[in-house]
Amino acid sequence: MCWSSSNSEVVASNKTTLEEVLDIENNMAHQWVLNAPEPPSMLRQVVDNVKETLLPHPNPNTFSYLRNQPFSKRAFALLQNLFPILASLQNYNAQKLKCDLMAGLTLAIFAIPQCMGNATLARLSPEYGLYTGIVPPLIYAMLASSREIVIGPGSVDSLLLSSMIQTLKVPIHDSSTYIQLVFTVTFFAGIFQVAFGLFRFGFLVEYLSQATIVGFLAAAAVGIGLQQLKGLFGIDNFNNKTDLFSVVKSLWTSFKNQSAWHPYNLIIGFSFLCFILFTRFLGKRNKKLMWLSHVAPLLSVIGSSAIAYKINFNELQVKDYKVAVLGPIKGGSLNPSSLHQLTFDSQVVGHLIRIGLTIAIISLTGSIAVGRSFASLKGHSIDPNREVVSLGIMNIVGSLTSCYIASGSLSRTAVNYNAGSETMVSIIVMALTVLMSLKFLTGLLYFTPKAILAAIILSAVPGLIDLNKAREIWKVDKMDFLACTGAFLGVLFASVEIGLAIGVYFCFFFSTFLLNFIFLCDTFNFNYTLKDNLLPI
């Protein structure tokens, strides 16, 4: 009985002590809440994001030093933060200028025919590819933190743009209507890219895993290659769809009608395709011959144009050419304004926003991957948020100056790197060279065969198919390989949008499923074999 009484007193004492501790903790929590600062407003968050993106992380010592400096020094420091290229020019010398000039000229020789070819892939006139090779690179060179990425029209972006616009349930009466839609999509893509950078929405890009990108690019490469058969055979009437069945059906229909194509186109295109691939092989075997692979596309344009002129000479009056040529290219002036060509018609604006969002994510994913790869080779890093904002600004301005979607190009960046580029001055040299060619040399491109532009694009297709990476994904993670396969088959047999949707769905579904499954295993102490088999090594 005595024991029960003492035990009750101990329990009561412990209960009192516990209540006192809880009261103290509650008082401390209330005090902390009362003393906590108010969360920043939405406007303050936006301003802070803009500062962090466009300006480097503040260094107190630097700012205290600048506070005592003249206004001119403070203004120049601000300009360096806004335009990183100014910082790289502080220690600029004649040797670096020589390297950048050579790299820029080499890059222009490689980029000019590629820009025209990608424009035709986007179902635009070649001059729009040249326009896109001028304004976006100049803006990006001024704003970006990367020293290597070369901006311009890309083959995947061009294919994506043309295929998605063709699916719109609106009448496209003529080329001017199509161009209006292209410029508007580019404008929306730029808006989304700037928003991603300022609001830190870059995590959206992560849903496009490496596996999805590998499968998507491989299928896109097949689609690009099949679409170029139109130019390679000189076929006029060709299906606008990119899925395998539609393209094969269109080819079969054209082959049955032998008057729809001429063998000269195939001979010229295939011959120069072999020449370009052979020079690339020589460049890989012997670094001293790397320059030959860089100038091979331009040499192919010059040589094939001379051959086409010779073959078509007897038909100059009737314009019934045996070799399909580009014809007149509008040039002789700077990029014309396209502000008046943006369309915000309620019938199509929702679809254009959707297309702009898709293209914005795809171009960002490729550009950031290229930037990180080449930055690591030179031992420095890039600021992803700043890169995203820079890409968005250049596409917004580009849409107002007759440019379509531009992004980082792997092949052109590799040429720039191998040519010995030191700073972004090489990109400026390239853009100015493209401008000069647009102003003075477009008349010489009249007889450029369409087959040669198809050959130039076809020569870049193998670089989009990464079998080694696909094999590595299979060994490491079977679920990622399923996403890779789904994206590949979706793009190849359905459409670009469906392929991307399948890849993103697999990534999102399996990542969510695995996290929940692992949580259950850890919660209930299940020792389940599937947990170990599903997780990547």
DRENFI-613926 format. One record per residue (C-alpha): residue in three letters; x negated, y negated, z. Coordinates in nm, 4 decimals. Each point is the difference from the previous one (the first is absolute). Layout:
<recs>
  res         u         v         w
  ALA         X         Y         Z
...
</recs>
This chain:
<recs>
  res         u         v         w
  MET    0.0000    0.0000    0.0000
  CYS   -0.2846   -0.2307    0.0890
  TRP   -0.1718    0.0985   -0.3230
  SER    0.3076   -0.0946   -0.2025
  SER    0.0176   -0.3408    0.1644
  SER   -0.3665   -0.0797   -0.0687
  ASN    0.0342    0.1251   -0.3581
  SER    0.2969   -0.2307   -0.0560
  GLU   -0.1991   -0.2930    0.1323
  VAL   -0.2862    0.0763   -0.2394
  VAL    0.2385    0.0242   -0.2953
  ALA    0.1650   -0.3274    0.0979
  SER   -0.3390   -0.1656    0.0380
  ASN   -0.1133    0.1238   -0.3422
  LYS    0.3255   -0.1171   -0.1535
  THR   -0.0471   -0.3455    0.1529
  THR   -0.3585   -0.0161   -0.1261
  LEU    0.1092    0.1058   -0.3516
  GLU    0.2717   -0.2646   -0.0054
  GLU   -0.2495   -0.2655    0.1075
  VAL   -0.2413    0.1030   -0.2750
  LEU    0.2787   -0.0114   -0.2590
  ASP    0.1079   -0.3427    0.1253
  ILE   -0.3572   -0.1291   -0.0309
  GLU   -0.0312    0.1430   -0.3527
  ASN    0.3342   -0.1493   -0.1012
  ASN   -0.1007   -0.3387    0.1400
  MET   -0.3306    0.0185   -0.1880
  ALA    0.1823    0.0971   -0.3199
  HIS    0.2467   -0.2863    0.0425
  GLN   -0.2876   -0.2378    0.0704
  TRP   -0.1832    0.1227   -0.3119
  VAL    0.3105   -0.0493   -0.2129
  LEU    0.0508   -0.3491    0.1397
  ASN   -0.3620   -0.0954   -0.0642
  ALA   -0.0190    0.1653   -0.3443
  PRO   -0.0260   -0.2428   -0.2912
  GLU    0.2900   -0.0285   -0.2399
  PRO   -0.0400    0.2058   -0.3181
  PRO   -0.1027   -0.2064   -0.3020
  SER    0.2695   -0.1138   -0.2369
  MET    0.0342    0.1394   -0.3502
  LEU   -0.1458   -0.3198   -0.1460
  ARG   -0.3039    0.0235    0.2310
  GLN   -0.0558    0.3648   -0.1003
  VAL    0.0115   -0.0939   -0.3688
  VAL   -0.2473   -0.2864    0.0534
  ASP   -0.2356    0.2275    0.1967
  ASN    0.0176    0.2670   -0.2708
  VAL   -0.0824   -0.2560   -0.2685
  LYS   -0.2982   -0.1261    0.2026
  GLU   -0.1322    0.3514    0.0611
  THR    0.0386    0.0898   -0.3667
  LEU   -0.1401   -0.3099   -0.1665
  LEU   -0.2563   -0.0917    0.2669
  PRO   -0.2582    0.2244    0.1663
  HIS    0.0295    0.0948    0.3642
  PRO   -0.0880   -0.3149    0.1970
  ASN   -0.3403   -0.0158    0.1629
  PRO    0.0056   -0.2381    0.3005
  ASN   -0.3664   -0.0888   -0.0431
  THR    0.0497   -0.0835   -0.3665
  PHE    0.3055   -0.2156    0.0664
  SER   -0.1638   -0.1854    0.2880
  TYR   -0.2977   -0.0659   -0.2260
  LEU    0.2191   -0.1249   -0.2872
  ARG    0.1952   -0.2246    0.2341
  ASN   -0.3056   -0.2203    0.0357
  GLN   -0.0808   -0.0006   -0.3726
  PRO    0.0996   -0.2584   -0.2631
  PHE    0.3318    0.0351   -0.1784
  SER   -0.1718    0.1103   -0.3229
  LYS   -0.1576    0.3027    0.1711
  ARG    0.3271    0.0964    0.1641
  ALA    0.1838   -0.0329   -0.3309
  PHE   -0.2594    0.2137   -0.1780
  ALA    0.0274    0.2666    0.2728
  LEU    0.3772    0.0082   -0.0522
  LEU   -0.0473    0.0319   -0.3766
  GLN   -0.2401    0.2897    0.0549
  ASN    0.2646    0.1744    0.2080
  LEU    0.2663   -0.0535   -0.2648
  PHE   -0.2285    0.0808   -0.2946
  PRO   -0.2558    0.2677    0.1023
  ILE   -0.1833   -0.0338   -0.3319
  LEU   -0.1472   -0.3297    0.1280
  ALA   -0.1790    0.1861    0.2799
  SER   -0.1613    0.2382   -0.2491
  LEU   -0.1227   -0.2973   -0.2065
  GLN   -0.1939   -0.1554    0.2892
  ASN   -0.3049    0.2197   -0.0626
  TYR    0.0546    0.0201   -0.3748
  ASN   -0.3056   -0.0079   -0.2251
  ALA   -0.1017    0.0363   -0.3638
  GLN   -0.0588    0.3749    0.0303
  LYS    0.3511    0.0621    0.1330
  LEU    0.1443   -0.2241   -0.2724
  LYS   -0.1815    0.2031   -0.2657
  CYS    0.1374    0.3259    0.1430
  ASP    0.3541   -0.1396    0.0188
  LEU   -0.0145   -0.1369   -0.3555
  MET   -0.1142    0.3338   -0.1425
  ALA    0.2569    0.1911    0.2052
  GLY    0.2796   -0.2408   -0.0973
  LEU   -0.0765    0.0174   -0.3725
  THR   -0.0286    0.3802    0.0122
  LEU    0.3262    0.0141    0.1897
  ALA    0.1773   -0.2233   -0.2530
  ILE   -0.1170    0.2171   -0.2897
  PHE    0.1482    0.3004    0.1785
  ALA    0.3149   -0.1759    0.1263
  ILE    0.1250   -0.1796   -0.3140
  PRO    0.1047    0.3107   -0.1961
  GLN    0.1226    0.1682    0.3185
  CYS    0.2219   -0.2980    0.0883
  MET    0.1547    0.0047   -0.3464
  GLY    0.0546    0.3757    0.0197
  ASN    0.1690   -0.0181    0.3392
  ALA    0.2272   -0.2773   -0.1274
  THR    0.1212    0.2260   -0.2802
  LEU    0.0558    0.2728    0.2617
  ALA    0.2265   -0.2476    0.1829
  ARG    0.1778   -0.0599   -0.3355
  LEU   -0.1315   -0.3553   -0.0234
  SER   -0.1973   -0.1788   -0.2679
  PRO   -0.3798    0.0269    0.0442
  GLU   -0.0379   -0.3689    0.0866
  TYR    0.1857    0.0570    0.3288
  GLY   -0.2729    0.2411    0.1031
  LEU   -0.2577   -0.2710   -0.0717
  TYR    0.2053   -0.2561    0.1949
  THR    0.0014    0.2414    0.2950
  GLY   -0.3764    0.0338   -0.0304
  ILE   -0.0494   -0.3752    0.0594
  VAL    0.2171   -0.1595    0.2703
  PRO    0.0329    0.2823    0.2592
  PRO   -0.3765    0.0761    0.0092
  LEU   -0.0831   -0.3699    0.0452
  ILE    0.2423   -0.0393    0.2918
  TYR   -0.1067    0.3253    0.1622
  ALA   -0.3697   -0.0890   -0.0279
  MET    0.0661   -0.3169    0.2005
  LEU    0.2207    0.1472    0.2742
  ALA   -0.1056    0.3603    0.0614
  SER   -0.2495    0.1355    0.2503
  SER   -0.1137    0.2746   -0.2376
  ARG   -0.3113   -0.0555   -0.2112
  GLU    0.0557    0.2869   -0.2419
  ILE    0.3650    0.0504   -0.0990
  VAL    0.0709   -0.0909   -0.3627
  ILE    0.3567   -0.1104   -0.0613
  GLY    0.2008    0.0508   -0.3160
  PRO    0.2857    0.1953   -0.1561
  GLY   -0.0109    0.3674    0.0977
  SER    0.1189    0.2997   -0.1981
  VAL    0.2069    0.1483    0.2847
  ASP    0.1650   -0.3341    0.0817
  SER    0.0727   -0.0569   -0.3698
  LEU    0.1612    0.3422   -0.0378
  LEU    0.1989   -0.0466    0.3208
  LEU    0.1201   -0.3441   -0.1082
  SER    0.1175    0.1020   -0.3457
  SER    0.1637    0.3262    0.1093
  MET    0.1934   -0.1557    0.2895
  ILE    0.1232   -0.3018   -0.1970
  GLN    0.1208    0.2302   -0.2773
  THR    0.2299    0.1734    0.2519
  LEU    0.1957   -0.3193    0.0729
  LYS    0.3652    0.0261   -0.0930
  VAL   -0.0101   -0.3381   -0.1733
  PRO   -0.0317   -0.0775   -0.3691
  ILE   -0.3509   -0.1048   -0.1052
  HIS    0.0841   -0.1755   -0.3241
  ASP   -0.3495   -0.1031   -0.1078
  SER   -0.3596   -0.0296    0.1131
  SER    0.0620   -0.3373    0.1670
  THR    0.2559    0.1553    0.2366
  TYR   -0.2437    0.2784    0.0877
  ILE   -0.2793   -0.2510    0.0665
  GLN    0.2284   -0.1956    0.2351
  LEU    0.0645    0.3170    0.1994
  VAL   -0.3735    0.0776    0.0132
  PHE   -0.0910   -0.3449    0.1332
  THR    0.2783    0.0131    0.2603
  VAL   -0.1084    0.3443    0.1231
  THR   -0.3576   -0.1298    0.0291
  PHE    0.1254   -0.2985    0.1997
  PHE    0.1901    0.2215    0.2458
  ALA   -0.2966    0.2374    0.0302
  GLY   -0.2194   -0.2956    0.0978
  ILE    0.2554   -0.1177    0.2576
  PHE    0.0083    0.3457    0.1592
  GLN   -0.3795    0.0228    0.0068
  VAL   -0.0366   -0.3363    0.1743
  ALA    0.2673    0.1043    0.2520
  PHE   -0.1785    0.3308    0.0653
  GLY   -0.3200   -0.1860    0.0784
  LEU    0.1494   -0.2741    0.2181
  PHE    0.2385    0.2212    0.1996
  ARG   -0.2396    0.2951    0.0347
  PHE    0.2252    0.2373   -0.1930
  GLY   -0.2957    0.1874   -0.1401
  PHE    0.1130    0.3110    0.1837
  LEU    0.2595    0.0476   -0.2757
  VAL   -0.2835    0.0859   -0.2364
  GLU   -0.1051    0.2812    0.2362
  TYR    0.3133    0.1944   -0.0925
  LEU   -0.1649    0.0438   -0.3391
  SER   -0.2540    0.2482    0.1303
  GLN   -0.3155    0.0939   -0.1857
  ALA    0.1684    0.3214   -0.1126
  THR    0.2953   -0.1883   -0.1492
  ILE   -0.2327   -0.2401   -0.1805
  VAL   -0.2053    0.2875   -0.1468
  GLY    0.3114    0.1720   -0.1349
  PHE    0.1539   -0.3239   -0.1243
  LEU   -0.3156   -0.1120   -0.1836
  ALA   -0.0471    0.3409   -0.1625
  ALA    0.3564    0.0023   -0.1331
  ALA   -0.0275   -0.3655   -0.1021
  ALA   -0.3176    0.0879   -0.1911
  VAL    0.1876    0.2688   -0.1921
  GLY    0.2828   -0.2454   -0.0705
  ILE   -0.2445   -0.2685   -0.1133
  GLY   -0.1754    0.2482   -0.2265
  LEU    0.3253    0.1164   -0.1569
  GLN    0.1173   -0.3568   -0.0567
  GLN   -0.3245   -0.0810   -0.1822
  LEU    0.0743    0.2666   -0.2583
  LYS    0.2337   -0.2594   -0.1509
  GLY   -0.2929   -0.2271   -0.0801
  LEU   -0.2341    0.2858   -0.0826
  PHE    0.2341    0.1297   -0.2722
  GLY    0.1295   -0.3429   -0.1016
  ILE    0.3631    0.0862    0.0813
  ASP    0.2425   -0.2928   -0.0030
  ASN    0.3136    0.1545    0.1517
  PHE   -0.0943    0.1611    0.3293
  ASN    0.1924    0.0845    0.3167
  ASN   -0.0431   -0.2553    0.2779
  LYS    0.0351    0.2622    0.2743
  THR   -0.3083    0.1400    0.1752
  ASP    0.1163    0.3476    0.1061
  LEU   -0.1561    0.2976   -0.1767
  PHE    0.3131    0.1323   -0.1712
  SER    0.0984   -0.3349   -0.1537
  VAL   -0.3504   -0.0698   -0.1326
  VAL   -0.0411    0.3490   -0.1505
  LYS    0.3433   -0.0256   -0.1626
  SER   -0.0899   -0.3381   -0.1506
  LEU   -0.3309    0.1357   -0.1307
  TRP    0.1692    0.3007   -0.1574
  THR    0.2552   -0.2215   -0.1730
  SER   -0.2772   -0.2221   -0.1378
  PHE   -0.2076    0.2935   -0.1225
  LYS    0.2963    0.1425   -0.1899
  ASN    0.0307   -0.3352   -0.1757
  GLN   -0.3476   -0.0158   -0.1567
  SER    0.0610   -0.3493   -0.1391
  ALA    0.0190   -0.1331    0.3572
  TRP   -0.3749    0.0363    0.0534
  HIS   -0.3206   -0.0124   -0.2027
  PRO   -0.3094    0.2180    0.0532
  TYR   -0.2381   -0.2986   -0.0271
  ASN    0.1196   -0.1203    0.3419
  LEU   -0.0823    0.3334    0.1613
  ILE   -0.3412    0.0241   -0.1685
  ILE   -0.1052   -0.3497    0.1095
  GLY    0.1363    0.0335    0.3532
  PHE   -0.1389    0.3471    0.0661
  SER   -0.3423   -0.0826   -0.1465
  PHE   -0.0515   -0.3065    0.2171
  LEU    0.1432    0.1789    0.3041
  CYS   -0.2749    0.2598   -0.0409
  PHE   -0.2539   -0.2819   -0.0405
  ILE    0.1084   -0.1703    0.3246
  LEU   -0.0040    0.3267    0.1952
  PHE   -0.3408    0.0929   -0.1442
  THR   -0.1551   -0.3325    0.1037
  ARG    0.1451    0.0477    0.3474
  PHE   -0.1594    0.3448    0.0152
  LEU   -0.3359   -0.1474   -0.1053
  GLY    0.0292   -0.2721    0.2636
  LYS    0.0544    0.2571    0.2742
  ARG   -0.2964    0.2073   -0.1162
  ASN   -0.2339   -0.2961   -0.0459
  LYS    0.0497   -0.3174    0.2039
  LYS   -0.1978   -0.2001   -0.2560
  LEU    0.2795    0.0656   -0.2515
  MET    0.2788   -0.1069    0.2345
  TRP    0.0310   -0.3305   -0.1875
  LEU    0.1023    0.1925   -0.3125
  SER    0.3088    0.1410    0.1720
  HIS    0.0932   -0.3535    0.1111
  VAL   -0.0101   -0.1486   -0.3511
  ALA    0.1456    0.3087   -0.1723
  PRO    0.3638   -0.1250    0.0146
  LEU   -0.0904   -0.3329   -0.1627
  LEU   -0.2160    0.1725   -0.2630
  SER    0.2955    0.2293   -0.0695
  VAL    0.2326   -0.2978   -0.0496
  ILE   -0.2441   -0.1671   -0.2412
  GLY   -0.0763    0.3176   -0.1957
  SER    0.3602    0.1185   -0.0253
  SER    0.1203   -0.3474   -0.1043
  ALA   -0.2493   -0.0005   -0.2873
  ILE    0.1150    0.3466   -0.1082
  ALA    0.3685   -0.0966    0.0253
  TYR   -0.0599   -0.3125   -0.2087
  LYS   -0.1724    0.2097   -0.2665
  ILE    0.2781    0.2599   -0.0100
  ASN    0.2809   -0.2581    0.0016
  PHE   -0.1686   -0.2361   -0.2470
  ASN    0.2160    0.1038   -0.2974
  GLU    0.3200   -0.0473    0.2044
  LEU   -0.0777   -0.3497    0.1313
  GLN    0.2702   -0.1610   -0.2116
  VAL    0.2847    0.2419    0.0713
  LYS   -0.0960    0.0530    0.3686
  ASP    0.0630    0.3756   -0.0405
  TYR   -0.3052    0.1102    0.1951
  LYS   -0.1223    0.3592    0.0153
  VAL   -0.1626   -0.0777    0.3353
  ALA    0.2278   -0.1587    0.2612
  VAL   -0.1630   -0.3241    0.1218
  LEU    0.0771   -0.2535    0.2726
  GLY    0.0790   -0.2798   -0.2423
  PRO    0.0018   -0.3671    0.1041
  ILE   -0.0908   -0.0685    0.3643
  LYS    0.1019   -0.3285    0.1554
  GLY   -0.3088   -0.1802    0.1246
  GLY   -0.1860   -0.3271   -0.0175
  SER    0.1311   -0.1404    0.3288
  LEU   -0.0023    0.0519    0.3741
  ASN    0.2619    0.2091    0.1758
  PRO    0.3377   -0.1612   -0.0758
  SER    0.2380   -0.0669    0.2879
  SER    0.2644    0.2671    0.0584
  LEU    0.1876   -0.1657    0.2878
  HIS    0.3033   -0.0543   -0.2214
  GLN    0.0010    0.3698   -0.0935
  LEU    0.0650    0.1328    0.3498
  THR    0.3526    0.1370    0.0219
  PHE    0.2065    0.0332    0.3180
  ASP    0.3222    0.1196   -0.1602
  SER    0.2166    0.1731    0.2607
  GLN    0.0532    0.2874   -0.2436
  VAL   -0.3650    0.1056    0.0114
  VAL   -0.1726   -0.1769    0.2896
  GLY    0.0651    0.2841    0.2464
  HIS   -0.1568    0.2548   -0.2352
  LEU   -0.2953   -0.2294   -0.0690
  ILE   -0.0650   -0.0390    0.3745
  ARG   -0.0014    0.3793    0.0381
  ILE   -0.2435    0.0403   -0.2896
  GLY   -0.2182   -0.2800    0.1382
  LEU   -0.0187    0.1710    0.3413
  THR   -0.1034    0.3332   -0.1530
  ILE   -0.2677   -0.1522   -0.2219
  ALA   -0.1271   -0.2189    0.2863
  ILE   -0.0645    0.3056    0.2185
  ILE   -0.1609    0.2042   -0.2786
  SER   -0.2351   -0.2784   -0.1110
  LEU   -0.0943   -0.0785    0.3621
  THR   -0.0834    0.3613    0.0743
  GLY   -0.2331    0.0312   -0.2967
  SER   -0.1627   -0.3403    0.0456
  ILE   -0.0782    0.0447    0.3706
  ALA   -0.1393    0.3488   -0.0649
  VAL   -0.2304   -0.1341   -0.2734
  GLY   -0.1110   -0.2913    0.2189
  ARG   -0.0835    0.2183    0.2989
  SER   -0.1918    0.2515   -0.2117
  PHE   -0.2315   -0.2514   -0.1663
  ALA   -0.0375   -0.2148    0.3129
  SER   -0.1349    0.3035    0.1858
  LEU   -0.2572    0.0544   -0.2760
  LYS   -0.1416   -0.3481    0.0662
  GLY    0.0205    0.0285    0.3766
  HIS    0.2727   -0.2507    0.0808
  SER    0.3729    0.0078    0.0644
  ILE    0.3085   -0.1776   -0.1291
  ASP    0.2915   -0.1591    0.1830
  PRO    0.3057    0.2001   -0.1202
  ASN    0.2541   -0.2640    0.1063
  ARG   -0.1860   -0.2731   -0.1838
  GLU   -0.0312    0.2232   -0.3073
  VAL    0.3737    0.0655    0.0008
  VAL    0.0829   -0.3710    0.0243
  SER   -0.2533   -0.0826   -0.2736
  LEU    0.1536    0.2602   -0.2312
  GLY    0.3456   -0.1413    0.0685
  ILE   -0.0987   -0.3616   -0.0635
  MET   -0.1718    0.0854   -0.3279
  ASN    0.3062    0.1943   -0.1220
  ILE    0.2368   -0.2837    0.0941
  VAL   -0.2145   -0.2518   -0.1884
  GLY   -0.0484    0.2530   -0.2798
  SER    0.3748    0.0418   -0.0468
  LEU    0.0199   -0.3773   -0.0563
  THR   -0.2827    0.0032   -0.2578
  SER    0.1082    0.2775   -0.2398
  CYS   -0.1749    0.2824    0.1891
  TYR    0.1471    0.3304    0.1074
  ILE   -0.0933    0.2122    0.3027
  ALA   -0.3746    0.0108    0.0716
  SER   -0.1917    0.2169    0.2453
  GLY   -0.3444    0.1359    0.0772
  SER   -0.1389    0.2153   -0.2800
  LEU   -0.2209    0.2972    0.0881
  SER   -0.1668    0.0234   -0.3420
  ARG   -0.0713   -0.3739   -0.0321
  THR   -0.1207   -0.0198    0.3608
  ALA   -0.2395    0.2873   -0.0701
  VAL   -0.1322   -0.1815   -0.3083
  ASN   -0.0483   -0.3173    0.2042
  TYR   -0.1847    0.1908    0.2728
  ASN   -0.2257    0.1899   -0.2414
  ALA   -0.0773   -0.3197   -0.1939
  GLY   -0.1645   -0.1475    0.3116
  SER    0.2597   -0.2536    0.1147
  GLU   -0.1061   -0.2006    0.3062
  THR    0.3064   -0.2155    0.0741
  MET    0.3496   -0.0751   -0.1295
  VAL   -0.1599   -0.2403   -0.2484
  SER   -0.0172    0.2969   -0.2390
  ILE    0.3821    0.0199    0.0112
  ILE    0.0215   -0.3712   -0.0836
  VAL   -0.2405    0.0503   -0.2921
  MET    0.2153    0.2876   -0.1248
  ALA    0.3209   -0.2066    0.0192
  LEU   -0.1578   -0.2957   -0.1821
  THR   -0.1339    0.2329   -0.2717
  VAL    0.3470    0.1489   -0.0476
  LEU    0.1336   -0.3565   -0.0231
  MET   -0.2517   -0.0861   -0.2729
  SER    0.0904    0.3131   -0.1951
  LEU    0.3692   -0.0858    0.0291
  LYS   -0.0645   -0.3514   -0.1268
  PHE   -0.2360    0.0736   -0.2881
  LEU   -0.0002    0.3716   -0.0906
  THR    0.3634    0.1123   -0.0114
  GLY    0.0112   -0.0509   -0.3772
  LEU   -0.2670    0.2683   -0.0382
  LEU    0.2190    0.2530    0.1824
  TYR    0.2712    0.0025   -0.2684
  PHE   -0.1248    0.3267   -0.1527
  THR   -0.0733    0.1751    0.3285
  PRO    0.1646    0.3445   -0.0322
  LYS    0.2592    0.0934    0.2584
  ALA   -0.1665    0.3398    0.0062
  ILE   -0.3215   -0.1468    0.1430
  LEU    0.1841   -0.1572    0.2944
  ALA    0.1628    0.3375    0.0609
  ALA   -0.3445    0.1624   -0.0104
  ILE   -0.1393   -0.2498    0.2533
  ILE    0.2849    0.0738    0.2419
  LEU   -0.0325    0.3758   -0.0568
  SER   -0.3693   -0.0213    0.0869
  ALA    0.0972   -0.1270    0.3472
  VAL    0.2554    0.2765    0.0644
  PRO   -0.2463    0.2661    0.1303
  GLY   -0.1077   -0.2354    0.2785
  LEU    0.3548    0.0041    0.1405
  ILE    0.0085    0.3793    0.0449
  ASP   -0.1923    0.1074    0.3105
  LEU    0.0031    0.3804    0.0073
  ASN   -0.2684    0.0164    0.2694
  LYS    0.2124   -0.2116    0.2329
  ALA    0.3057    0.2164   -0.0680
  ARG   -0.2043    0.3120    0.0806
  GLU   -0.1203   -0.1618    0.3217
  ILE    0.3578   -0.0879    0.1001
  TRP    0.1022    0.3632   -0.0573
  LYS   -0.2768    0.1253    0.2286
  VAL    0.0610   -0.2537    0.2770
  ASP    0.3776   -0.0393    0.0208
  LYS    0.2616    0.2055   -0.1835
  MET    0.2761   -0.2478    0.0818
  ASP   -0.1931   -0.2871   -0.1553
  PHE   -0.0552    0.2149   -0.3069
  LEU    0.3757    0.0524   -0.0208
  ALA    0.0451   -0.3800   -0.0023
  CYS   -0.2682   -0.0252   -0.2698
  THR    0.1726    0.2641   -0.2132
  GLY    0.3426   -0.1563    0.0525
  ALA   -0.1208   -0.3424   -0.1127
  PHE   -0.1742    0.1521   -0.3030
  LEU    0.3001    0.2036   -0.1169
  GLY    0.2458   -0.2815    0.0728
  VAL   -0.1898   -0.2526   -0.2125
  LEU   -0.0740    0.2521   -0.2748
  PHE    0.3482    0.1458   -0.0475
  ALA    0.2334   -0.2726    0.1305
  SER   -0.1228   -0.3579    0.0415
  VAL   -0.2572   -0.2091    0.1818
  GLU    0.2514   -0.1090    0.2635
  ILE    0.1176    0.3533    0.0740
  GLY   -0.3571    0.1277    0.0277
  LEU   -0.0932   -0.2725    0.2472
  ALA    0.3186    0.0580    0.2002
  ILE   -0.0761    0.3732    0.0257
  GLY   -0.3568   -0.0644    0.1162
  VAL    0.1047   -0.2564    0.2621
  TYR    0.2844    0.2237    0.1202
  PHE   -0.2316    0.2969    0.0502
  CYS   -0.2546   -0.2136    0.1870
  PHE    0.2625   -0.1575    0.2253
  PHE    0.1943    0.3215    0.0611
  PHE   -0.2963    0.2217    0.0800
  SER   -0.1753   -0.2588    0.2167
  THR    0.3201   -0.0481    0.2042
  PHE    0.0652    0.3742    0.0138
  LEU   -0.3524    0.0790    0.1163
  LEU    0.0006   -0.2662    0.2709
  ASN    0.3301    0.1276    0.1409
  PHE   -0.1135    0.3604   -0.0262
  ILE   -0.3281   -0.0686    0.1816
  PHE    0.1866   -0.1942    0.2693
  LEU    0.2316    0.2969    0.0612
  CYS   -0.2924    0.2428    0.0080
  ASP   -0.1855   -0.2123    0.2550
  THR    0.3141   -0.0596    0.2070
  PHE    0.1023    0.3658    0.0291
  ASN   -0.3561    0.1403   -0.0123
  PHE    0.0697    0.2009   -0.3144
  ASN   -0.3044    0.1688   -0.1428
  TYR    0.1306    0.0113   -0.3538
  THR   -0.2227    0.0975   -0.2894
  LEU    0.1777   -0.2272   -0.2488
  LYS   -0.1149   -0.3051    0.1950
  ASP   -0.3631    0.0849   -0.0703
  ASN    0.0656    0.0966   -0.3620
  LEU    0.1882   -0.3172   -0.0891
  LEU   -0.2437   -0.2468    0.1475
  PRO   -0.2833   -0.1240   -0.2206
  ILE   -0.3520    0.0911    0.1001
</recs>
